[in-house]
Structure formats: C-alpha cells, structure tokens
Amino acid sequence: MAQEKNKPTGKFTAFDEAVSYGAMYDKLNIKNIVFWTVLGISVLLIVVMGVISLYKYNKFRFQESASIESEFPNYQRMRVAEDVQLNTYGVVDEESGIYHIPVDSAMTLIINDNE
C-alpha cells in the first residue's frame, strides 16, 4: 500500500512523480535575478573603488608628512649655518687673506666707499 501511495496517478504524472521525490518546478523571474545581480556587482565595484581611492589618499598624506618631517631638521641646521655665515665675522681662507663679515657691515662699507 505504501508503494501505491507514492505512485504517480492522473494527468500530471511527471509532475506528481517529481513532487513525490521532493522536487518541483520553480518559476524564476530572470529579470529580477539579473537586475539584483547587476546592482549588487555595481555597488560592490563602487565600494572597492572608494576603498582604493581612500588608501591612495592616505598613503600620499603619510608620505607627505614623513617627507616634511625628515627634511625639516636638515633645513633648520642649514638655516642656522647660513645665519651664522651672514651675521658674524669669520675666516674663509686664512692663507689667501679671505674673510667674511656680516651683511650689514658689508653694505655700510660699500655705501661709504661710493660716497
């Protein structure tokens, strides 16, 4: 009797047989599946592009700040050396008799020589 219960009967024998085994026909809406797939992929690509752009921007900012921090001490040392050279008396080459004097003193001497 159990076998008779599972046997397909009637007009839709193939359908009845599929249902008795637990499978049945699904009417899929292909347009909706394609739409949501394309939309999902588009959103995913936009997010990935945004993450890449954010990464590149942060990488640039980090490199810029590292460059500024590494150059500033060199610039500061160079600036101090130039200030000493421009504002003090000193020897450039003692054998040749070449000396440096402050810029203000040099300008005053030149003005006095030209008068």
C-alpha positions in Angstrom: 0.0 0.0 0.0 2.8 2.3 0.7 4.1 1.8 -2.8 0.8 2.6 -4.3 0.7 5.9 -2.4 3.9 7.0 -4.0 3.0 6.0 -7.5 2.1 8.8 -9.8 -1.6 8.9 -10.8 -3.6 11.1 -13.0 -2.9 13.6 -15.8 0.3 15.2 -14.5 2.3 12.0 -13.8 5.8 13.6 -14.3 4.9 16.5 -12.0 3.4 14.2 -9.4 6.4 12.0 -9.5 8.8 15.0 -9.1 6.7 16.2 -6.1 6.7 12.8 -4.5 10.5 12.9 -4.5 10.6 16.4 -3.1 11.4 18.4 -6.2 9.1 20.7 -8.1 9.3 23.2 -10.9 10.1 26.8 -9.9 9.1 29.7 -12.0 12.1 32.0 -11.7 11.9 35.7 -12.5 15.1 36.1 -14.6 14.7 39.8 -15.0 14.8 40.3 -11.2 17.7 38.0 -10.8 19.7 39.8 -13.5 18.7 43.2 -12.1 19.8 42.4 -8.5 23.0 40.7 -9.7 24.0 43.7 -11.8 23.0 46.1 -9.0 25.0 44.1 -6.4 28.1 43.9 -8.6 27.9 47.7 -9.3 27.6 48.6 -5.6 30.5 46.2 -4.8 32.7 47.8 -7.5 31.8 51.3 -6.3 32.8 50.3 -2.7 36.0 48.7 -3.9 36.9 51.8 -5.9 36.2 54.0 -2.9 38.4 51.9 -0.7 41.2 52.0 -3.2 40.9 55.8 -3.5 40.9 56.2 0.2 44.0 54.0 0.5 45.9 56.0 -2.1 44.9 59.3 -0.5 46.0 58.2 3.0 49.3 56.7 1.5 50.0 60.1 -0.1 49.3 62.0 3.1 51.5 59.7 5.1 54.4 60.0 2.6 54.0 63.8 2.5 54.1 64.1 6.3 57.1 61.8 6.5 58.9 63.8 3.9 58.2 67.1 5.7 59.4 65.7 9.0 62.6 64.3 7.5 63.5 67.5 5.7 62.8 69.9 8.5 65.8 69.2 10.7 68.2 69.4 7.7 66.6 72.7 6.7 66.8 74.0 10.2 70.5 73.1 10.5 71.2 74.7 7.2 69.3 77.8 8.2 71.3 78.2 11.4 74.6 77.8 9.5 73.6 80.4 6.9 72.6 82.9 9.7 76.0 82.4 11.4 77.7 83.0 8.0 75.7 86.1 7.2 75.8 87.7 10.7 79.3 87.1 12.1 82.9 87.7 11.3 85.0 84.8 10.3 87.8 83.3 8.2 87.1 81.8 4.8 90.8 81.1 3.7 93.5 82.4 6.1 96.4 81.8 3.7 94.7 83.9 0.9 93.5 86.5 3.4 89.8 85.9 2.6 87.4 86.7 5.5 83.7 87.1 5.7 81.9 89.9 7.5 78.2 90.5 8.4 76.0 91.6 5.5 75.0 94.9 7.3 78.7 95.8 7.8 79.5 95.0 4.1 76.6 97.2 2.9 77.7 100.0 5.2 81.3 99.7 3.8 80.1 99.7 0.2 77.9 102.8 0.8 80.8 104.7 2.5 83.2 103.8 -0.3 80.8 105.0 -3.0 80.2 108.4 -1.3 
